[in-house]
Amino acid sequence: VVAVDIPYRKDVDLTPHTRARLEHDLTDEWKMEPTGKGFALVKAALGSRVRREALSVYDLTPDRLGSFDVAHVGDLLIHLKNPGTALERVLSVTRGFAMISETYHPDLDHRGGECLMDYMSGRQDTVWWRFGLTALRQIIVDAGFRDVRLERRFQLHMRDDRRPLHHAVFR
């Protein structure tokens, strides 16, 4: 089992304007703070043999990581400037199937089955997109995955009384 995450907090997808502001406002310590502390803590507590690779999903290649029977992408696509490109990279290392779990907004699917999504510009909580369910499925198909099926939908209720987040799991 291999887990992939960006090497440093500064490596999240940001607009050039936001990145410039952060480069100016944040300390060098924050910019170079590695990710994965929580992962390491849980791995040690569980005695897990999961291997963590510090790289961007955009950098996935079979030459770098090999290929996998199962790939899982969870709650990532809304945080990426280029979710289709990321899914293409996931497909390149997937020899079996992928499970893709992501939030969606049902209010975007009430317009005759069109592939609708909102562009959020990555400025708040590094959220770039709000996907309709139809659009989310189509992005997966357009990345090259075949026989894409909706396996499950569920709502994730937050503690702070916000509206629940709608999730879809595609295989």
C-alpha positions in Angstrom: 0.0 0.0 0.0 1.3 3.4 -1.0 -0.1 6.7 0.1 0.7 9.9 -1.9 0.6 13.5 -0.6 2.4 16.7 -1.4 5.8 17.2 0.2 5.2 20.6 1.8 2.2 22.7 2.7 3.3 25.3 0.2 2.8 22.7 -2.6 -1.0 23.0 -2.7 -2.6 24.3 -5.9 -2.9 28.0 -5.4 -3.6 30.9 -7.8 -0.5 33.0 -8.6 -1.9 35.9 -6.6 -2.6 33.8 -3.5 0.8 32.1 -3.8 2.6 35.5 -4.0 0.7 36.8 -1.0 1.5 33.7 1.0 5.1 33.9 0.0 5.2 37.4 1.3 3.1 36.9 4.5 4.1 33.5 5.7 7.3 32.5 7.5 9.9 30.4 5.7 9.3 27.8 8.5 5.6 27.5 7.4 6.5 27.4 3.7 8.9 24.6 4.2 6.9 22.7 6.7 6.7 19.1 5.5 3.4 17.3 5.4 2.8 13.8 6.8 3.2 14.3 10.5 -0.2 12.9 11.2 0.3 10.1 8.7 3.6 9.1 10.5 1.9 9.2 13.9 -1.0 6.9 12.8 1.3 4.6 10.9 3.4 4.1 14.0 0.4 3.7 16.3 -1.0 1.0 14.1 2.3 -0.7 13.2 1.3 -0.2 9.5 3.6 -1.0 6.6 2.0 1.6 4.4 4.7 3.5 2.5 4.2 7.3 2.1 5.5 9.0 -1.1 5.8 12.8 -0.9 4.8 13.9 -4.4 2.0 15.6 -6.2 -0.7 13.6 -7.8 0.3 15.3 -11.0 3.7 13.6 -10.8 2.3 10.0 -10.6 4.0 7.7 -13.2 4.4 4.0 -13.5 8.2 4.5 -13.7 8.2 6.3 -10.3 5.7 4.2 -8.4 4.9 1.1 -10.4 1.2 0.2 -10.9 -1.5 -0.8 -8.5 -4.5 -3.2 -8.5 -6.6 -0.6 -6.7 -6.3 3.2 -6.6 -8.3 5.3 -4.2 -8.8 9.1 -4.6 -10.6 10.6 -1.7 -11.8 14.2 -1.4 -9.0 15.5 -3.5 -10.4 16.7 -6.8 -12.1 19.9 -5.5 -8.7 21.0 -4.3 -7.0 20.7 -7.6 -6.7 23.3 -10.4 -6.6 20.5 -12.9 -8.7 17.5 -11.7 -8.8 15.9 -15.1 -5.0 15.9 -15.4 -4.7 14.4 -11.9 -7.2 11.6 -12.8 -5.2 10.9 -16.0 -2.1 10.4 -13.8 -4.0 8.1 -11.4 -5.1 6.1 -14.4 -1.5 5.7 -15.5 -0.6 3.8 -12.4 -3.9 1.8 -12.1 -4.0 -1.7 -13.6 -7.1 -2.8 -11.8 -9.8 -0.3 -10.8 -10.0 3.0 -9.0 -12.4 4.1 -6.3 -13.0 7.9 -6.5 -14.8 9.5 -3.6 -15.6 13.2 -3.9 -18.0 15.8 -2.8 -20.7 17.0 -5.2 -23.5 19.5 -5.1 -27.0 18.1 -6.1 -28.3 21.6 -6.8 -26.1 21.5 -9.9 -27.8 18.5 -11.4 -31.3 19.9 -11.7 -30.9 21.4 -15.1 -31.7 18.5 -17.6 -28.7 16.3 -16.9 -26.1 18.9 -18.1 -22.5 18.6 -16.9 -22.4 21.6 -14.6 -19.8 22.7 -12.1 -18.9 26.0 -10.4 -15.5 27.5 -10.7 -14.5 28.6 -7.1 -11.0 29.9 -8.0 -9.1 28.1 -5.2 -9.1 31.2 -3.0 -11.0 29.8 0.0 -9.8 26.6 1.6 -8.0 25.8 -1.7 -11.4 24.8 -3.2 -11.3 25.2 -7.0 -14.6 23.4 -8.0 -18.1 22.5 -7.0 -19.1 19.5 -9.1 -22.5 18.4 -10.1 -22.8 14.6 -10.0 -23.1 14.4 -13.8 -20.0 16.6 -14.3 -18.0 14.6 -11.7 -18.7 11.3 -13.5 -17.9 12.9 -16.9 -14.5 14.2 -15.7 -13.6 10.6 -14.6 -14.7 9.3 -18.0 -12.8 12.0 -19.9 -9.7 11.1 -18.0 -9.8 7.7 -19.6 -11.5 5.5 -17.1 -14.0 3.0 -18.6 -17.1 1.4 -17.2 -17.5 4.2 -14.6 -20.2 3.3 -12.2 -21.7 5.2 -9.3 -21.3 2.9 -6.3 -22.8 4.9 -3.5 -23.9 8.4 -2.4 -23.9 9.5 1.2 -24.0 12.7 3.3 -21.2 13.6 5.7 -22.6 15.6 8.6 -20.2 18.1 10.1 -19.9 19.0 13.8 -20.2 22.7 13.2 -23.9 22.5 12.0 -23.0 23.3 8.4 -25.2 21.7 5.8 -24.1 18.1 5.2 -21.6 17.4 2.4 -22.8 15.2 -0.3 -20.4 12.5 -1.4 -20.3 10.2 -4.4 -18.2 7.1 -4.8 -17.4 6.0 -8.3 -15.7 2.8 -9.4 
